[in-house]
Amino acid sequence: MKTDGPTSTGTGVFKRLQKYGNSYALIIDKGMLDVMGVSPESEFNVTVQGGGLTITPSNVGAGPERIAASIKKLRPMYGEMLKNLAK
């Protein structure tokens, strides 16, 4: 079966590479970017393992602002305990 666009198969999508200059590109639809919580300007880690390609947003995890907000929230509740643990 030949398709020009993506074909949904449960959690995955079939895509074809497209010629882009002297290279090939994998087009990621805006809907997928939205679900991943990234934008076209985001950076990605691309790895090849076991014959497969894995693309992961490099911003996985909490950013500095979120960490600072969490510390500010938790310090009043657990500050004394954390000081004791640090001894």
C-alpha positions as CSV (number, residue, x, y, z in Angstrom):
1,M,0.0,0.0,0.0
2,K,1.5,3.3,-1.1
3,T,0.5,6.5,0.7
4,D,1.6,10.1,0.2
5,G,0.8,11.2,3.7
6,P,1.1,9.7,7.2
7,T,-1.0,6.7,8.0
8,S,-2.1,6.3,11.6
9,T,-1.5,2.9,13.2
10,G,-2.4,3.2,16.8
11,T,0.4,5.0,18.6
12,G,2.6,5.3,15.5
13,V,2.5,7.0,12.2
14,F,4.1,5.9,8.9
15,K,6.0,8.6,7.1
16,R,8.3,8.8,4.0
17,L,11.5,10.8,3.8
18,Q,11.4,13.8,1.5
19,K,14.3,15.1,-0.5
20,Y,15.7,18.3,1.0
21,G,18.7,19.6,-0.9
22,N,21.4,16.9,-0.8
23,S,19.7,15.3,2.2
24,Y,16.4,13.8,3.2
25,A,14.0,15.2,5.8
26,L,11.3,13.6,8.0
27,I,8.4,16.1,8.2
28,I,6.8,16.4,11.6
29,D,3.3,17.7,11.5
30,K,2.2,20.6,13.7
31,G,-0.2,18.3,15.6
32,M,2.7,16.0,16.6
33,L,4.7,19.0,17.7
34,D,1.8,20.2,19.9
35,V,1.4,16.8,21.5
36,M,5.1,16.7,22.2
37,G,5.0,20.2,23.7
38,V,7.7,21.5,21.3
39,S,8.0,24.1,18.6
40,P,9.8,24.2,15.2
41,E,12.6,26.0,17.1
42,S,13.1,23.2,19.6
43,E,16.3,21.2,19.7
44,F,16.1,17.4,19.5
45,N,18.4,14.5,20.4
46,V,18.5,12.1,17.5
47,T,19.9,8.6,18.1
48,V,20.2,5.5,15.9
49,Q,19.9,2.2,17.8
50,G,19.0,-1.3,16.7
51,G,18.2,-0.2,13.2
52,G,15.7,2.4,14.4
53,L,15.8,6.2,14.7
54,T,14.7,7.8,18.0
55,I,13.9,11.6,18.1
56,T,13.5,13.1,21.6
57,P,13.1,16.7,22.6
58,S,16.2,17.9,24.4
59,N,14.1,19.8,26.8
60,V,12.8,16.7,28.5
61,G,12.5,17.2,32.2
62,A,12.0,20.3,34.3
63,G,13.5,23.6,33.2
64,P,15.3,26.0,35.6
65,E,12.2,28.1,36.2
66,R,10.1,25.1,37.1
67,I,12.9,23.8,39.5
68,A,13.1,27.2,41.2
69,A,9.3,27.3,41.7
70,S,9.3,23.8,43.1
71,I,12.1,24.6,45.6
72,K,10.3,27.8,46.6
73,K,7.2,25.8,47.3
74,L,8.8,22.9,49.1
75,R,11.4,24.8,51.2
76,P,8.9,26.0,53.8
77,M,7.4,22.5,54.3
78,Y,10.7,20.5,54.2
79,G,13.5,23.0,54.8
80,E,14.4,21.8,58.3
81,M,14.4,18.1,57.2
82,L,16.6,18.9,54.2
83,K,19.1,20.7,56.4
84,N,19.2,17.7,58.7
85,L,19.7,15.4,55.7
86,A,22.6,17.6,54.4
87,K,24.6,17.1,57.7
